[in-house]
Every structure is written in structure tokens, then in C-alpha cells.
Amino acid sequence: MSKLEFFDTPGYGEIARIRNRYRQALRIGDRIEISGQGGWDADFTLSATSVEDEIVKACDNVEKTLAEAGASWRDVINIRSYHVPTADDSIGDQHMSVMVDQFRQRFGESLPLWTALGVKALALPGQHVEIEVVAIVGCDNN
């Protein structure tokens, strides 16, 4: 049986562990699952001035958290993203176009699974996006 390994992203991950009682990543063998990552700064505050900046920061935080556990975006097989909608009948074009652009930049030709959900609110006041992923280290998901 594989050993469970937990990881905390430096900065906000340590704050989350102490203040909120949860961890940022779990690795079991080659499989890694991460907690939802928002567009927060190292001190766990939001400073992004636009939805686009917040999504980019959230993607950067996914990357940092994956790296702590020994993975990268290329290892990601499944994404769940949670969005406070900017449109009445959908998540909104702004969210979707920025997410797709980030995927193009970070995945190249890889095509993971993706579920995007609209939600009323997220954990932090003013937060608009949160992204969680599952990765399998060394997989070839092309």
C-alpha cells in the first residue's frame, strides 16, 4: 500500500494548515490531489484587481502547489473550477475565455477532463474563482 504524503504550499498553505485546519496537497504514489486554489497572495489575501488577474494567480497557485508535491500542469488529468458568475445564465465569457487561455499556455496539446461550476460564493470575501486538480505524475495525457 502506498504511503500518504501531505504538502503545504509555502506562505498561504502554512496559514491554511494552522488557521483553517486543512492541507494543500495529498500524494498517494503517483496520484496527487490538491485543495482548491484561489487567486490569493502568499499571505492568503486577495489583491487581484480583475477576474482575469485572479484566474491567472489561481493557476499560478495550482502550479506552486503541484510543484510542492512533485508534479506539474503536464501531469494534470482532471480539473474542477468554481466560479462566481459574471453573467445571469452562465459562468460568463470572461471566466471561460481566461480559463481556456490559461489551459492553452499551461497544457500545450494535453487535454484533461474539466468541470466548471458556477457558485454563489467562495471562501474569501471578494473571491471569484477556485481551482482544484488531480494529477498523475509521469502520465502522458496527450
Long-range contacts (C-beta under 8 A, 24 or more apart in sequence): 2-28, 2-29, 3-28, 4-28, 5-69, 7-65, 7-68, 7-69, 8-68, 9-61, 9-64, 9-65, 9-68, 10-42, 10-64, 10-68, 11-41, 11-42, 11-43, 11-44, 12-40, 12-41, 12-42, 12-43, 12-44, 12-61, 13-65, 13-68, 15-43, 15-44, 16-44, 19-44, 24-65, 24-68, 25-65, 25-66, 25-68, 25-69, 26-69, 27-69, 27-70, 30-136, 30-137, 30-138, 30-139, 31-134, 31-135, 31-136, 31-137, 32-66, 32-69, 32-70, 32-71, 32-75, 32-134, 32-135, 32-136, 32-137, 33-132, 33-133, 33-134, 33-135, 34-62, 34-65, 34-66, 34-69, 34-132, 34-133, 34-135, 35-65, 35-132, 36-80, 36-82, 36-123, 36-130, 36-131, 36-132, 37-61, 37-62, 37-65, 37-130, 37-131, 37-132, 38-122, 38-123, 38-124, 38-127, 38-129, 38-130, 38-131, 39-127, 39-128, 39-129, 40-124, 40-127, 44-124, 46-124, 46-126, 46-127, 51-86, 51-94, 51-95, 51-98, 51-128, 51-129, 52-94, 52-98, 54-127, 54-128, 54-129, 55-95, 55-98, 55-99, 55-102, 55-128, 55-129, 56-98, 56-102, 58-129, 58-130, 58-131, 59-102, 59-106, 59-131, 62-131, 62-133, 63-106, 66-133, 66-135, 69-135, 70-137, 71-135, 71-137, 72-135, 73-106, 73-107, 74-107, 74-108, 74-110, 74-141, 75-135, 75-136, 75-137, 75-138, 75-139, 75-141, 76-107, 76-110, 76-112, 76-133, 76-134, 76-135, 76-141, 77-112, 77-113, 77-134, 77-135, 77-136, 77-139, 77-141, 78-112, 78-113, 78-114, 78-133, 78-134, 79-112, 79-113, 79-114, 79-115, 79-131, 79-132, 79-133, 80-114, 80-115, 80-116, 80-117, 80-131, 80-132, 80-133, 81-114, 81-115, 81-116, 81-117, 81-129, 81-130, 81-131, 81-132, 82-117, 82-119, 82-122, 82-129, 82-130, 82-131, 83-116, 83-117, 83-118, 83-119, 83-128, 83-129, 84-118, 84-119, 84-120, 84-121, 84-122, 84-127, 84-128, 84-129, 85-118, 86-128, 90-118, 91-116, 91-117, 91-118, 95-128, 95-129, 109-142, 110-141, 110-142, 111-141, 111-142, 112-141
